[in-house]
């Protein structure tokens, strides 16, 4: 229960930072997400003509495409957060 509460608080801080204009650099964000949720890899991607371009990544196996990740989100602006 304590770990769940800690993860929830960490996620809330990360989301609040992102919504407030993001004082956290993309590299810091992916590292914080990977550590908080003990993930194998996290990547911030951007759609490009030839697929996806990695803007920041953390972990041993960060996803290179949204399709490679069990969870990803793709807002209308073409940026993506992929979690593995």
C-alpha positions in Angstrom: 0.0 0.0 0.0 2.8 2.4 0.8 4.5 1.8 -2.5 1.3 2.5 -4.4 0.9 5.8 -2.5 4.5 6.8 -3.3 4.0 5.9 -7.0 0.7 7.9 -7.1 2.4 10.9 -5.5 5.3 10.7 -7.9 3.1 10.4 -10.9 1.0 13.4 -9.7 4.2 15.5 -9.4 5.4 14.5 -12.9 2.0 15.2 -14.5 1.7 18.6 -12.7 5.1 19.6 -13.9 4.3 18.6 -17.5 1.0 20.5 -17.4 2.5 23.6 -15.9 4.8 24.0 -18.9 7.5 21.5 -17.8 10.4 22.7 -15.7 11.7 19.1 -16.0 13.8 18.4 -19.1 12.7 15.4 -21.2 15.8 13.4 -20.1 14.9 14.0 -16.5 11.3 13.1 -17.1 12.0 9.7 -18.7 14.5 8.9 -15.9 12.1 9.8 -13.2 9.3 7.7 -14.8 11.6 4.7 -15.2 12.8 4.8 -11.6 9.4 5.5 -10.1 7.7 2.6 -11.8 10.7 0.3 -12.1 10.3 0.1 -15.8 12.7 -1.6 -18.3 12.7 1.5 -20.6 11.0 4.8 -21.2 11.3 7.0 -24.3 9.9 10.3 -25.3 9.5 10.1 -29.1 8.4 12.4 -31.9 6.8 11.3 -35.1 9.0 12.0 -38.1 8.8 11.3 -41.9 10.8 8.1 -41.5 9.1 6.8 -38.3 10.0 8.0 -34.9 12.8 10.2 -33.5 14.0 9.6 -29.9 14.1 12.9 -28.0 15.0 11.3 -24.6 15.3 7.7 -23.4 16.1 5.9 -20.1 16.7 2.2 -19.2 18.3 -0.8 -20.9 15.6 -1.3 -23.5 13.7 2.0 -24.2 11.1 1.6 -27.0 12.1 3.0 -30.4 8.5 3.2 -31.6 5.1 3.5 -29.8 4.1 0.1 -31.2 7.1 -1.5 -29.4 5.8 -0.5 -26.0 3.1 -2.1 -23.9 1.9 1.4 -23.1 2.2 4.6 -25.1 0.4 7.8 -25.6 0.4 10.0 -28.7 -1.1 13.5 -28.4 -2.0 15.4 -31.6 1.3 17.2 -31.7 3.2 14.1 -32.7 5.1 13.6 -29.5 4.9 10.3 -27.7 5.7 8.8 -24.3 6.4 5.1 -24.6 6.8 2.8 -21.5 8.1 -0.7 -21.4 
